[in-house]
Structures are given as structure tokens and as C-alpha cells.
Amino acid sequence: MRLLINRGDWNSVKYVSDLRRDKYTDWFFRGYKDHASKDGSMVWDYSLAKRKAGLDGKRKIGEKKMKAKKRRR
């Protein structure tokens, strides 16, 4: 992150302490897990990210709920 400080006035960057991570970015990074080789590297797992976001077994984001069609007899 690049900070632009106005002539040494640190009050111009006070907003930085109030910044919060976007929830979708947070969901993405929660999808990382340790690599199977245990060498310190990490791999991204779609299923883990989906579960950590609470989306397993639920509708997709923005997807409308489908209404059941009534059958004519």
C-alpha cells in the first residue's frame, strides 16, 4: 500500500487505521491451507474457501431463489 503524506503532515493518513478488508477478499484468503509437503508453502482450496465463507450448501451470491412451479392437472 502506498501512503501519500502531505509535506510531513501525518494527519493526512489517519484514515488508514480505519480501513477494513473487503469481505470477499477475506473469504478468498481464508481458502488457503498448508501445502501437503509441509514445506511452509500454501495452496488455495476452493472447497475450503466456500466453507469458510459459509456458502457450502447455500445459494450462490446474488442468485435469486427459485419458486416452485405449480403443476396443472
N, C-alpha and C positions, 0 to 999 in steps of 0.2 A: 504494500500500500504506500502510495506516495503522499506525503503531507506537504501542503503549501503553507509556509509560515510567513506571515506578512511583516517583513522588517523586524524579525525577532520578537514579535508580539505573539506569545504562546496562547493568548486568549482566543486567537483566530482558529484554533484547533480543538477547542473544548468539546465540540460535538463528537469527537472520536470516542470518548468514553461512553457515549450513549448509543453507539452503533450496535446493532444486533444482527446476527446471522440470519439470512433468509431461511424460512422453514424448509424449502425444497432443497437448498444447498445442504442443510443439516441432515436431511433424510439421505441424500446422496452419500455423504461422508460416513454415515453410520453403517453403510453397506460394506465397508472394508473389514477384512479379517486377516489374521496372520496366515502367511503362506504355509503350505503343508511341510515345506522343508525346514521350517523353524529357523530361517537364516536372518530374521528381522524384517524381511520384506512383507508387503501386504498385497492382497488381491481383492478386487471388488466382486461381490457376490450379489446378484440381482435378488435372489430369494431372501437373503438376509436384510437387504435394504428395504424390501417390501414389508417384511415382518416388523422391522424396527420402526417403520413409518405407520404401522397399524393398518396396513392396506391388504393384508392377507385375508382372502375370503370376502372382501368387500367390493363395492363398486369402484370403478376407476374414477380418478379425479375428474370432475366436470361431466361425467356420464349421467344422463338422466335415467331415472327409474322407469323401467318398462311396466306398462299397465297390462294386466291380464286381459286377453280378449275374451269376450263372451261368445259362446258357441250358439248358433241358431239351430233350432231343432225343427 
